[in-house]
Amino acid sequence: MRKAVLFIAGLAIVSGIAILLFTFAIKDKPESGRKLTVAASFYPLAHLAQKAAGQDIEVYMITPAGAESHDFEPTPRDIRKVRNSDIFIYNGAGLDPWAERVAPTVEQAGVKTIEMTSHFSLMSVEKDEHGHEEDGHGHEDGAFDPHIWLDPLLSIEQVTLIGEALAAVDPANAASYQSRSSQYANELKQLHEEFSKGLSNCGTRDLIVAHDAFSYLAKRYNLNIIPVTGVFSGEEPSPKRIAEVARLAREKSIRYIFFEPLASPKIAETIARETGAEVLELNPLESLTKEEAAAGKDYISIMRANLANLRKALQCI
């Protein structure tokens, strides 16, 4: 009798574990009448999703304000938000590696997933003869540059893709999503025109940036980027690289060295000190700082601040 009781208890425990694992593996059933939800891996995608979705859809930004998307690791609660969303949007190309890891499982659970960079022809980052990164356009060698959102025209394509995905998931409101994404596309087009005009007549087209995040922007507006480090922020440049960038700054009479709000400005300050230059902020918009979020700043306002600083550094009229 005792063996039978133990056997039944064991079966109950095993069954309980199996049910728990099954529950974790599948998407929770949506509550009747609840809002559709979109989970976005980091700020630019959450911003574009909200613009396309409007206030009737809940948009979760998984990487919080002030965090670096490349280094971020989600909590179990974050993963649950992703798994229970209707759409999961992530960048890919190495920028949000945690999202690339969870995307296949999330998709199997029935969530519509969008790897944004898979819809674009990416610039590749290759090595020159000295071992430094330089931007090309092939897809054979080197890593891909993931910073597509810094080109306003590519952001138009992104918000359009998001609007189409929302319409596919919620066809009853398709016209609203298409209207909102089209409206924001017009605002982004206006931003592009401001950049085109503002950077058309400048004394120089060379600029030194903290990390290699601005190649799409540079290609669009005919700028020459000299990055201190590679495509992912947080890398430490070698003394040799710092000396080389300082030499280029002197040779090209560069007056300003750009730093980023989420990173230490020490390297930029060091190069500025050695060359007699000053430092200025250029925001790659991978995340908002907590202060920017609290002040209500967003993609367009920060891009306009970037444009003002670019015009100052490049001596534009």
Long-range contacts (C-beta under 8 A, 24 or more apart in sequence): 25-105, 25-109, 26-109, 26-110, 27-83, 27-84, 27-109, 27-110, 27-111, 28-83, 28-84, 30-86, 36-86, 36-87, 36-166, 36-169, 36-170, 37-81, 37-84, 37-85, 37-86, 37-87, 38-85, 38-86, 38-87, 38-88, 38-89, 38-166, 39-81, 39-82, 39-85, 39-87, 39-88, 39-89, 40-88, 40-89, 40-90, 41-69, 41-88, 41-89, 41-90, 41-91, 41-96, 41-98, 41-99, 42-69, 42-72, 42-90, 42-91, 42-95, 42-96, 42-286, 42-287, 43-69, 43-285, 43-286, 43-287, 43-288, 44-91, 44-149, 44-155, 44-158, 44-285, 44-286, 44-299, 45-89, 45-90, 45-91, 45-116, 45-149, 45-158, 45-162, 47-298, 47-299, 48-149, 48-155, 48-158, 48-159, 48-162, 48-184, 48-299, 49-87, 49-89, 49-162, 51-159, 51-180, 51-181, 51-184, 52-159, 52-162, 52-163, 52-166, 52-177, 52-180, 52-181, 52-184, 53-162, 53-166, 53-177, 53-180, 54-176, 54-177, 54-180, 56-173, 56-176, 57-166, 60-85, 62-99, 63-96, 63-287, 64-287, 65-287, 65-288, 65-289, 65-290, 65-292, 65-293, 66-262, 66-287, 66-288, 66-289, 66-290, 67-287, 68-233, 68-234, 68-262, 68-286, 68-287, 69-95, 69-96, 69-286, 69-287, 70-94, 70-95, 70-96, 70-97, 70-232, 70-233, 70-234, 70-286, 71-234, 72-96, 72-98, 73-98, 74-98, 74-102, 82-106, 82-111, 83-109, 83-111, 85-111, 86-111, 86-112, 86-169, 86-170, 87-111, 87-112, 87-113, 87-114, 87-165, 87-166, 87-169, 88-112, 88-113, 88-114, 89-113, 89-114, 89-116, 89-162, 89-165, 90-114, 90-115, 90-116, 91-115, 91-116, 91-117, 91-146, 92-116, 92-117, 92-118, 92-146, 93-117, 93-122, 93-143, 93-144, 93-145, 93-146, 94-143, 94-144, 94-146, 94-231, 94-232, 95-146, 95-147, 95-232, 95-286, 112-165, 112-168, 112-169, 114-161, 114-162, 114-165, 116-148, 116-158, 116-161, 117-144, 117-146, 117-148, 119-157, 119-161, 120-148, 120-154, 120-157, 122-146, 122-148, 123-215, 123-216, 123-219, 125-212, 125-230, 125-231, 132-241, 132-244, 133-212, 133-227, 133-230, 133-231, 135-212, 135-215, 135-219, 135-225, 143-230, 143-231, 145-212, 145-215, 145-216, 145-231, 146-231, 147-213, 147-214, 147-215, 147-216, 147-231, 147-284, 148-216, 149-285, 149-299, 150-213, 150-214, 150-216, 150-217, 150-284, 150-285, 151-216, 151-217, 151-219, 151-220, 152-188, 152-189, 152-191, 152-192, 152-195, 152-220, 152-303, 153-188, 153-189, 153-192, 153-220, 154-216, 155-188, 155-299, 156-185, 156-188, 156-189, 156-192, 159-184, 159-185, 159-188, 160-185, 187-300, 188-300, 191-300, 191-303, 191-304, 192-220, 194-304, 194-307, 195-220, 195-221, 195-303, 195-307, 196-221, 198-307, 198-310, 198-311, 198-316, 199-223, 199-307, 199-310, 199-311, 199-314, 199-316, 200-316, 201-316, 201-317, 202-311, 202-314, 202-315, 202-316, 202-317, 203-314, 203-315, 203-316, 204-252, 204-253, 204-254, 204-314, 204-315, 205-314, 206-248, 206-252, 206-254, 207-254, 207-256, 207-258, 207-282, 207-310, 207-313, 207-314, 208-245, 208-248, 208-249, 208-254, 208-256, 208-257, 208-258, 208-268, 208-271, 209-258, 209-282, 210-258, 210-259, 210-260, 210-263, 210-267, 210-268, 210-282, 211-235, 211-260, 211-263, 211-284, 213-260, 213-284, 213-286, 214-282, 214-284, 223-310, 223-314, 226-254, 228-267, 228-268, 228-271, 233-260, 233-262, 233-263, 233-284, 233-286, 234-263, 237-267, 242-267, 242-270, 242-271, 245-271, 246-271, 246-274, 246-275, 249-275, 249-277, 250-275, 254-313, 255-313, 255-315, 256-280, 256-309, 256-312, 256-313, 258-282, 258-309, 258-313, 260-284, 261-289, 261-292, 262-286, 262-287, 262-289, 280-309, 280-312, 280-313, 281-305, 281-309, 282-306, 282-309, 282-310
